[in-house]
Amino acid sequence: MTESSGDQHAKHNARMKRVQAARAKMQARRTIERGLLIVHTGNGKGKSSSAFGMAIRSLGWGMKVAVVQYVKGSWETGEKNFFQANPDLLTFEVMGDGFTWDTQDRAQDIAAAKAAWERSKELIMNPEYDFIILDELNIVLRDDTLDIGEIAEFLKQRPLEKHICITGRNAKPELIEMADLVTEFEEVKHPFKAGFKAQKGVEY
Amino acid sequence: MTESSGDQHAKHNARMKRVQAARAKMQARRTIERGLLIVHTGNGKGKSSSAFGMAIRSLGWGMKVAVVQYVKGSWETGEKNFFQANPDLLTFEVMGDGFTWDTQDRAQDIAAAKAAWERSKELIMNPEYDFIILDELNIVLRDDTLDIGEIAEFLKQRPLEKHICITGRNAKPELIEMADLVTEFEEVKHPFKAGFKAQKGVEY
């Protein structure tokens, strides 16, 4: 970085003033306020952790948050440890029973997913909650463990005053179509491929 | 979803057993364990919230976490509210002073960014900390408010027992090159474009 002269600073500051004005104009056009249907998908890392980060943001505004985890039931995870050690913070329910390659029992997977979805509907309909995270729901939809038709139908009728965030790779097109905010998490570089083990705090 | 027959279930379960075996083999090849240099970049939403979610994971494992926010100083955010209301959880330092289009003072931006970087170096070198988040550092690097050369040089010598996560769009190629884990957050659908205001708990 070269030392900026006073001239360069004045130019920069004038440009920033124009950017600020343009942003103010843009923001004035954004008037809709209601709960968002959010989808985190893609093959990259960070879909669930980003949802947990939004939970922290929401808690910081005094909102009430619930998480339903669809597929990590049998694992010990940092988020499970944290939220179970701080039960006053939010409602955290682990309904799945590990990934299906651990259970190897499709009938049991379907039963667990159905129970998780019933609980999710209750939480979505409960006016106390402002933010609902359905973690890895996309995975059980992708595998047809739950039926996308039924879930899309329910979400169309959802109460619009709360946010719902659905995570997991391979989100169904029906869900992307109806969502307000969709981010694709794209893997650029992953430590697994360089021979790293899954790391505490990062992967789980 | 059609009712699965016993045959279909048996087939599924056998396939899952093969997947499980393949995964076990793959995991056995992953032997490296050390702190990761993580970069969250791209134009999509979720880069910072994903870092905060990893903070939650790390806290769940009893790790010590520090966050330095480079550019959100003057804003009220959910994460600031939450971490300041729960000061025992982690070290949270807000060093930036709003985005540059709010300050319109490049000299002040440079001074604030330099102070944030000095503090970041202390936290990285402090053996007490296991996870350091440098939130929106990419932005001040993109704008040459800080010099990528100096920062890359320091990061090459970093202590390898801790994770460092750097967020912000337009990550410098030098940083992507040296990182262990890079995710590109790609915007698929953003509510701003449909006329939504920034929503509490989601955007801030």
Interface residues (C-beta under 8 A of the other chain):
Chain A: M1 S4 Q8 H9 H12 N13 M16 K17 V19 Q20 R23 Q27 R29 R30 T31 I32 E33 R34 G35 L36 I38 H40 G42 G44 K45 G46 K47 S48 S49 S50 A51 F52 G53 M54 A55 I56 R57 S58 L59 G60 W61 M63 T77 G78 E79 K80 N81 F82 F83 A85 T100 W101 D102 T103 Q104 D105 R106 A107 I110 D130 F131 D144 L146 D147 H163 I176 A179 D180 L181 V182 T183 E184 F185 E186 E187 V188 K189 H190 P191 F192 A194 G195 F196 K197 A198 Q199 K200 G201 V202 Y204
Chain B: M1 S4 Q8 H9 H12 N13 M16 K17 V19 Q20 R23 Q27 R29 R30 T31 I32 E33 R34 G35 L36 I38 H40 G42 G44 K45 G46 K47 S48 S49 S50 A51 F52 G53 M54 A55 I56 R57 S58 L59 G60 W61 M63 T77 G78 E79 K80 N81 F82 F83 A85 T100 W101 D102 T103 Q104 D105 R106 A107 I110 D130 F131 D144 L146 D147 H163 I176 A179 D180 L181 V182 T183 E184 F185 E186 E187 V188 K189 H190 P191 F192 A194 G195 F196 K197 A198 Q199 K200 G201 V202 Y204
